[in-house]
């Protein structure tokens, strides 16, 4: 059993790798064309930027054993998720097209954000659920706001961005909001004390801009 004791961070990647080993010969052949060439170009650029080569490795004995275990396990109940179906030529083409489209859309969005006019009207959304953030709407959001509040009030003499201060105060403004932190008396008392500190903290002037880095220095 020791051979299968993967760490929490490597558990899913190892299962994915093992599944790929089992199904790699069933994958349809790549279809040459402009879409595929563009896809390969994006992957090559990303691999170079992120240094993927340092993570490439040949499967060892543990991954071979894991692949063998997946192959012999009966695919019933919860284990049905291991009975994956390989892509068809059509689904692979659709995947490549979607990657190219998403990459192009992201590049356009980044160019807009880097321009002189930045749209600040983006909705504040929970990245786990996708819904708009509201006080008490999601326990992890409540926890994150409490942690952020504690962090920025550690030194009440520091200046903080005005928008950040207003956002946190607004989050706790409604005493009737069902914020989950209220269920923990000690933490809620700490939040109230930190809010009083936050109210007295000075903010960074709106016209302030961080100095540009000295690109000539090494």
C-alpha positions as CSV (number, residue, x, y, z in Angstrom):
1,X,0.0,0.0,0.0
2,X,2.9,2.3,0.5
3,X,3.4,2.6,-3.2
4,X,0.0,4.3,-3.5
5,X,0.5,6.9,-0.8
6,X,0.4,10.0,-3.0
7,X,0.4,13.4,-1.5
8,X,-2.8,15.5,-1.6
9,X,-1.3,17.8,-4.3
10,X,-0.3,14.9,-6.5
11,X,-3.3,12.7,-6.0
12,X,-5.4,14.0,-8.9
13,X,-2.5,14.6,-11.3
14,X,-1.2,11.1,-10.7
15,X,-4.7,9.6,-11.5
16,X,-4.9,11.7,-14.6
17,X,-1.4,10.6,-15.7
18,X,-2.3,7.0,-15.1
19,X,-5.6,7.3,-17.1
20,X,-3.6,8.9,-19.9
21,X,-1.2,6.0,-19.9
22,X,-4.1,3.6,-20.2
23,X,-5.9,5.4,-23.0
24,X,-3.0,7.1,-25.0
25,X,-3.2,4.5,-27.8
26,X,-6.9,5.0,-28.2
27,X,-6.7,8.8,-28.8
28,X,-7.5,9.8,-32.4
29,X,-4.6,11.0,-34.6
30,X,-4.1,14.7,-34.8
31,X,-5.7,16.3,-37.8
32,X,-3.3,18.7,-39.6
33,X,-4.7,22.2,-40.4
34,X,-4.6,25.8,-39.4
35,X,-6.5,25.2,-36.2
36,X,-4.1,22.5,-35.0
37,X,-1.1,24.6,-36.0
38,X,-2.4,27.6,-34.0
39,X,-3.1,25.3,-31.1
40,X,0.5,23.9,-31.2
41,X,1.9,27.4,-31.3
42,X,-0.1,28.4,-28.2
43,X,1.0,25.3,-26.3
44,X,4.7,25.8,-27.3
45,X,4.7,29.4,-26.2
46,X,3.0,28.5,-22.8
47,X,5.4,25.6,-22.3
48,X,8.4,27.9,-22.8
49,X,7.0,30.7,-20.6
50,X,6.0,28.4,-17.7
51,X,9.0,26.1,-17.9
52,X,6.9,22.9,-18.4
53,X,10.0,20.9,-19.4
54,X,11.2,20.8,-15.8
55,X,8.1,18.9,-14.9
56,X,8.2,16.4,-17.7
57,X,9.2,12.9,-16.5
58,X,8.7,9.3,-17.6
59,X,6.2,7.3,-15.6
60,X,7.8,5.3,-12.8
61,X,6.8,2.1,-11.2
62,X,4.2,3.7,-8.9
63,X,2.3,5.2,-11.9
64,X,2.4,1.9,-13.7
65,X,1.0,0.1,-10.6
66,X,-1.7,2.8,-10.3
67,X,-2.6,2.4,-14.0
68,X,-2.8,-1.4,-13.5
69,X,-5.0,-1.0,-10.4
70,X,-7.4,1.3,-12.3
71,X,-7.5,-1.2,-15.2
72,X,-8.6,-4.1,-12.9
73,X,-10.9,-2.3,-10.6
74,X,-14.6,-3.0,-11.3
75,X,-16.2,0.3,-12.6
76,X,-19.2,0.3,-10.4
77,X,-20.7,2.8,-7.9
78,X,-18.2,5.6,-7.2
79,X,-15.6,3.9,-9.3
80,X,-17.6,4.6,-12.5
81,X,-15.7,7.9,-12.7
82,X,-12.6,5.9,-13.6
83,X,-14.3,4.4,-16.7
84,X,-13.5,7.4,-18.8
85,X,-14.2,7.6,-22.5
86,X,-11.5,8.8,-24.9
87,X,-12.2,11.7,-27.2
88,X,-13.4,11.2,-30.8
89,X,-11.9,13.0,-33.8
90,X,-14.9,15.4,-33.6
91,X,-14.6,16.2,-29.9
92,X,-10.8,16.7,-30.2
93,X,-11.3,19.2,-33.0
94,X,-13.9,21.0,-30.9
95,X,-11.5,21.1,-28.0
96,X,-8.7,22.6,-30.1
97,X,-11.0,25.2,-31.6
98,X,-12.3,26.1,-28.1
99,X,-8.7,26.5,-26.8
100,X,-7.8,28.8,-29.7
101,X,-11.0,30.8,-29.2
102,X,-10.5,31.2,-25.5
103,X,-6.8,32.2,-25.9
104,X,-7.7,34.9,-28.5
105,X,-10.5,36.2,-26.2
106,X,-8.2,36.4,-23.2
107,X,-5.5,38.2,-25.3
108,X,-8.1,40.8,-26.3
109,X,-9.3,41.3,-22.7
110,X,-5.7,41.7,-21.5
111,X,-5.0,44.3,-24.1
112,X,-8.0,46.3,-23.1
113,X,-7.0,46.1,-19.4
114,X,-3.5,47.3,-20.3
115,X,-4.9,50.3,-22.2
116,X,-5.3,53.9,-20.7
117,X,-9.0,53.4,-20.0
118,X,-9.7,50.6,-17.6
119,X,-13.3,49.5,-17.1
120,X,-13.8,49.4,-13.3
121,X,-17.4,48.4,-13.5
122,X,-16.7,44.7,-13.2
123,X,-19.1,42.8,-11.0
124,X,-17.6,41.5,-7.7
125,X,-18.2,37.8,-8.1
126,X,-17.4,34.7,-6.0
127,X,-14.8,32.7,-8.0
128,X,-16.0,29.4,-6.5
129,X,-19.7,29.9,-7.3
130,X,-19.8,32.6,-10.0
131,X,-22.6,34.5,-8.2
132,X,-22.3,38.1,-7.2
133,X,-20.7,38.6,-3.7
134,X,-23.2,39.4,-1.0
135,X,-22.6,39.4,2.8
136,X,-23.5,36.0,4.2
137,X,-24.0,34.6,0.7
138,X,-21.1,32.1,1.0
139,X,-19.2,31.0,4.2
140,X,-15.8,31.0,2.5
141,X,-16.4,34.6,1.4
142,X,-17.2,35.6,5.0
143,X,-14.0,33.9,6.1
144,X,-11.9,35.6,3.5
145,X,-13.3,39.1,4.4
146,X,-12.5,38.4,8.1
147,X,-9.0,37.3,7.3
148,X,-8.4,40.3,5.0
149,X,-9.8,42.7,7.7
150,X,-7.5,41.2,10.3
151,X,-4.5,41.4,8.0
152,X,-4.9,45.1,7.0
153,X,-5.6,46.3,10.5
154,X,-2.5,44.7,12.1
155,X,-0.8,48.1,11.7
156,X,-3.5,50.7,11.9
157,X,-1.0,53.5,11.1
158,X,-0.5,52.3,7.5
159,X,-2.4,53.9,4.7
160,X,-4.7,51.6,2.6
161,X,-6.4,52.0,-0.7
162,X,-9.7,53.9,-0.3
163,X,-11.6,51.4,-2.4
164,X,-10.5,48.5,-0.3
165,X,-11.5,50.3,2.9
166,X,-15.0,51.2,1.5
167,X,-15.6,47.7,0.2
168,X,-14.9,46.0,3.6
169,X,-16.9,48.6,5.5
170,X,-19.8,48.1,3.1
171,X,-19.6,44.3,3.5
172,X,-20.2,44.6,7.2
173,X,-22.6,47.6,7.0
174,X,-25.8,45.6,7.4
175,X,-26.1,44.2,10.9
176,X,-28.9,41.9,9.8
177,X,-26.8,40.2,7.1
178,X,-26.4,36.5,7.8
179,X,-22.6,36.6,7.9
180,X,-21.4,33.2,9.1
181,X,-18.7,34.7,11.3
182,X,-21.4,35.9,13.7
183,X,-21.9,32.2,14.7
184,X,-18.4,32.3,16.3
185,X,-18.6,34.8,19.1
186,X,-14.8,35.3,19.7
187,X,-14.2,35.8,16.0
188,X,-17.1,38.2,15.6
189,X,-15.9,40.3,18.6
190,X,-12.5,40.5,16.9
191,X,-14.2,41.6,13.6
192,X,-16.0,44.4,15.4
193,X,-12.8,45.7,17.0
194,X,-10.9,45.5,13.7
195,X,-13.7,47.4,12.0
196,X,-13.3,50.2,14.5
197,X,-9.6,50.3,13.7
198,X,-10.3,50.3,10.0
199,X,-12.7,53.2,10.2
200,X,-9.9,55.3,11.7
201,X,-7.2,54.3,9.2
202,X,-6.0,56.8,6.6
203,X,-6.3,56.0,2.9
204,X,-3.9,56.4,0.0
205,X,-4.8,59.6,-2.0
206,X,-6.6,58.9,-5.3
207,X,-3.9,60.7,-7.3
208,X,-1.2,58.5,-5.9
209,X,0.5,56.3,-8.4
210,X,3.2,53.7,-7.5
211,X,6.6,54.7,-8.9
212,X,7.5,52.9,-12.1
213,X,10.3,50.4,-11.7
214,X,13.8,51.4,-12.8
215,X,14.3,49.2,-15.8
216,X,17.8,50.3,-16.2
217,X,19.0,48.8,-12.9
218,X,20.2,45.2,-12.7
